[in-house]
Amino acid sequence: MRETGYYITKVVPGESYRAFVPHPLPPNPPLQLGAEDDLLREEATHALGRLDGLTAALPDIGLFLYHYVRKEALLSSQIEGTQSSLSELLLFEEAGAPGVPLDDIQEVSNYAAAIQHGVARLSGGFPLSSRLIREVHGVLLSKGRGSDQSPGEFRRTQNWVGGTRPGNARHVPPPPELVPECMSDLEKFLHAERRHGPALVKAALLHAQFETIHPFLDGNGRMGRLLITLYLHAAGLLRQPALCLSLYFKSDRAKYYELLQRVREYGDWEEWMRYFLRGVRETAIQAAAAIDRSLAIFAEHRQWIRSQGRHVSSTLRVHEALQRRPIVSIPRAAKESGLTPPTVASAMATLAGLQLVREITGKRRGRFFLYQPFWEILAEGTDPLPR
């Protein structure tokens, strides 16, 4: 066991409770990682490097980035119970489609905007800091559910995790008056030199510590997972936010929460570290494989289109538009491809004949088309968790 913090007893009308205040990072005594752990870290770093290199070599990084940012946004929100799907998100962003759970969709859309905002700020030279974390959190809760929970501001009241009140909660974070000090300590660790370990090790420590502090009234889980992406980008390990690590956390949500709690209760940083590194390794391998598969089907489908003999040029241009927007309307595809709506409709009929697209709305007007083979790759693992 390792002591990772201390408790403060607070008394409120009707009950008392104990709030947990974590010690500053790094862990003391230091992490005990053996040869197998070093190998796991090297494998995770290699897998992340391959993914980063693959995205950097893509002729149109925006094509994949749009989808992967939204996939990570969706998965991170699903961990906390959001019931929206990837198709609902894209339909909403395309046309504000009715019939989707608006609060859920807005939450996911905010997350995607927050990732892009944070990466853009870091790319522009702004340091990863408490100020930027607050700024990104402001985007995360800018609209919809949680927008009345002080977006971009550290909390001034007590919060808790699990249970109905602090007295029966699973975890009670630091009292509000200690949040600025805890976040200041976290920022110091952020900016410390590599003497505190490789970047992936620091990313794991940062995420767990942020979750323990829970510095905001709402959105802490999503912000903590978003912080992983921002840190890996700032550290130079991930030039583009193409890592859907929430896919791994979602696959066994109970274990994810259990290991974070074990860090607080027993100081079991090592097991959390192994879990995190396995997640990075597996997720990066899956993402790179998905990109490879996507590029392969794009090339194969271009060959199919060229074999049709008629209207090849316009059909290829619509096919390119579908790679950027796998769920698309005729007007949107016309705008993306530079073709007229009748020409796009004719190309969609050709693609439907090749069983590459299908109409998903069943309407005569306002129809949307789905690029089915590409969609199957994109949507892997995005079904909402059962309630």
N, C-alpha and C positions, 0 to 999 in steps of 0.2 A: 504493500500500500504506500501511496505517496500523498502527502497533504497538498491539496491544490488550492486551498482557500480557507476561509473562516466564516463562521455564522454570526450574524447580529440579530438579537431578539428584539422584535418590534411589538408594541402593544397598541391595538386599535379597539374601538368599542366592540365588546362581545367576544374577543379572542386575542391571542398572541400568536405570532408566527416567527419563523427563523428565515432570514434572507441570507443567501450565500454570496460572498464576495470573493472572487477568484484572485489568487496571487498573480502578479505580473508574469508574463512569459519572459524567458523560456522556462520549461519545467525544471524544478529542483527537487531531488537530484536529476541530472541530465538523462535524456532518453537512453535506454539500454537496447540498442539495435544491433543484431548479430549479422553474420555473413549472409544468411538467407534474406534478411530484411534489406541489406544493401543491394542484393541481386534484384529483389522486387522493385526497389526504387530505380535501379538502372533500367529495368524493363519498362517501367512506367514512363520514365524520362525518354527512352528510345521511342516508345509508341506515340507519345505526345509530339516528339520531334518529327516523326514520320507524318503524322497528321498535319502539323503546321507546315511542313515542306510541301505536302500534297496540295493544301489549300493555296499556298503561295504560288504554285505552278499552274493553277487553273487559269484558263483564258478569261473567264468571267467569274471572279470570286463572289461578286454580288449575287450571282445566280444561286449559289449554295448558302451564302451567308443569310439571306433573307429567310430561308427555310429553317436553318439550324438555330438561329436566334429565337425564332418562334417556337421551335420544338423544345428548346431548353426552358423557355418561359412557361410553356404549357405544362411540362413535366414538373417543374418546381412548384407551380401552383397546385397541381394534382396531388402532390405529397400532402398538402394541407387540406385536401378535400374538395377542391374545385372539380366540377363535373363536366366542364366543357371539353370538346374534342378539337383536334387540329383542323378538321374540315369546318367546324363552326367558327373557329377563329379566323380562318382565311376568308370564309364567306362574309363574315362581319366586316373585315377590313376592306374587302372588295366593294361591298355594296350596303353595309349596315343591314345585312339580311335579317328580316324579322323571324321570330320563333326561336331564337337562340337565347340561352340564359345570360342576359345582358351584364349583370354584375360579374359573373365568372369571366365572360369574354373581355370585359373592360379591364379586369385584374390582370389577365394574361397579356393583353395588348400593352398595358402600362409597363409590365415587366420587360417586354421586348424593347420598348422605348428607353427604359432605364439602362439596359445593357448597352444599347447603341450610344446613349448619351455618355455613359461612363467611359467607354472605350474611346469615343471621339475626344473627350477631355484629356484622357491620358495620352493619346496620340498627339495632341496639341501641346504637350509638355507640362500639363497640370499634374502635380504629384498626387499619389494615392494617400489620402489623409482623412482625418475626421471631417474636415470641411467638405471634401468630395463625397464621402459616404453620406453625409447629411443631404447634400445636393442630389445625389442619385436617389436617395430615399424619397425626396420630394417629388421626383418624377414617378417613382414606383407607386405612390399613393395620391397622385395628382387628380385622378378622376375616379368616380364610382365608390365601391366599398372601401372604407378606410380613409377616405379623403377628409373626414372630420376628426381624424386621430392625429393631429399635429404633424403632417408630413414635413420631413426635413428638420425636425426638432427632436432633440433627446427628451425622453419622457420626464415629467415632473411629478408623476405619481407612481405608486407601486404596481407592477404587473406580476403575472405568475403563469406557469406552464402546467396544464393538466389540473383537474379539480375545478371546483366552483368558487373557490376563494383562496386567499393565501394560506389559511390554516389547514386546508386539506390538499394543497397543490403538490404535484410531483417535484417541481422545482420553482423556487422563488428567487429571482435574480437580485442583484444588489439594490439597496434602497436608492431612490432617485437622486439624492444628494451626493451619492458616490459614483454615479454614472460618468460624469465628466472626467473624474480621476481615472476610472477604469479604461475609458476610451483613450485618454492621453497615454496611459501605459501601453495600450495596444498599438497606438500610432508609433511610439518609440520603438517597439519591436518590429513594426513594419519597415522602419527606415534603418534598422540595425544592419550592419554589414553581414556577410555570409558566415561570420563566426557562429551564428545561431543555426547553421545547417543549410542544406540545399533548399532551393526554392520550393520544391514539392513538399518537403517536410514542413517548411514554414507555412505553406498554404493550408495544410491540415491543421496545424496548431492555431492559425488565425481563425479558421472557420469555427472550430470548437470553442475557442475563447469568446468569439463574438456571440455565439448562440448562448453561452453561459451568461454574458452581460445583458443580453436582450435590451439594448439601449433605447428602443423605440416603443411606443404604445402598440403599434401594429406593424405587420410586415417584416418582423425580425427573421423568420425562417427564410423567406424569399431573399431578403437583403443579404443574409449570411451566405447563401448559395451563390448569389450574384457576386459577392466579394471574392469568391474563389476565382471566377473568371477574370475579374479586374486585377487581382494580384498576379495571376499567371501572365496576363498581358503586360503589366507593369514590369514584371521580372524578365520579360523577353522570351518566355517559353511558349507563348501563344499569341501570334500576331493578329489572328482573327478569332472571334468567339465561336469556334466550331465544335467545342467540346460539350456534349450533353450529359454532364455528370449526374444531373438529377435523374436520368434514366436508371442509373445504378442505385441511387438512394431509394427511388420509388419501388424498385424490384423487391426490396425487403425493408419496408418502411419501419417495421417494428425494431429490426436490428439496428438501423440507423439511429433511431432515438435511444435505444438501449445503450449503445456504445458511447454516445455523447453523455448520457447520464453516468456511466461507469467512470468516465474521466472525472466528473465532479465528485462522485462519492468515494472512489478508490484510487484516483490518480492513474488510471490505466491508459496512459497516453499511447503505450506501445501497441495495444490491440486496435485502438482507434486508427493509429498511423497505418497499420497493415491493411485494415479495411479500406481506408482512403486511397492508399497506393494501388491496391487491387482494383478499386473503382476507376482510377485514372487510366490504368493499363487497359482494362477491359473496354472501357468506353471509348478510348482513343482508337483501339484496334477496330471496334465496331464502326466508328465514324469513318475511318479510312476505308474500310471495306465497303461501306455504303456509297462513298464517293466513287470508288472504283467501279462498283456495279452500276451506278447511275451513268457514268461516262460510257460504259460498255453498252448499255441499252440505248443511249442516245445515238451512238455510232451505228448500232444495228438497225435502229428505226430509220435513220437517214437512208440507209441502203434500201430498206423496204419502200420508202417513199420514192426514191429515184427509180425504182423498178416499175412504177405505175405508168410512166410515159406521158401523162397529161398533167398540166398545171403543177409541175414539179417544183418550180421556183416558189410559187406562192404557198404551197403546202409546207415546204421546208421552212419558210419564214414563220408560219403559224406554229410549226413544231418548235422552233426556237423560242417563240413567245411562251409556249407551254412549259418549257424548261424553267423559265423565270417565274411563271405563275401556273402551277399545275391545276388549279381551279380557276377558271376564267370565263368571263362572258364574251359574247361576240364583240360588243363595243370595246371592251378592254383589250382583247386580242387584236382588234383592228388598230388601236392606238399603239400597242407594243410592236406590231409588225409593220405598221405604215401602209396597210392595205385597206381596201374598202370593206364595209361589213358584208356585202354580198359575196365578195371573194373569200373572206374568212369563213363564212357559212359553208361555201362549197368545199373549202379545204378541210373543215371539220367533218363534213360528210365523208370525204376520202379517208381521213384518219379513223373515223368510226368504222368504216369498212375494213380497215386493217386491224381493228380491235385494239387500237391504241387509246382512243378516247371514248367516253360515254357521257350522255347527258344525264344530269343528276337531279334536276328540279322538276321534270315532267311538265314543263310549261311550254306554251307556244311563243310567249314573249318573256323577256327577262331570264332566258335560259342560261345555265352554267354547265360547263363541260369539264370533265376530270380526266387528266392524263394518267390513266389507271396504272400502268407498270411502274412509272416513276413514283406515283402516290403510295404504292405498296411499300416501297423502300423508305420513303419519308416518314410514313405513319407508324412504323414498327415501334411498339411499346407505348403508344400514346392513348390507348383506350383508358377512359376514366376508371379509377379504382372503385370497387363496389362500396356502396354506402354502409 
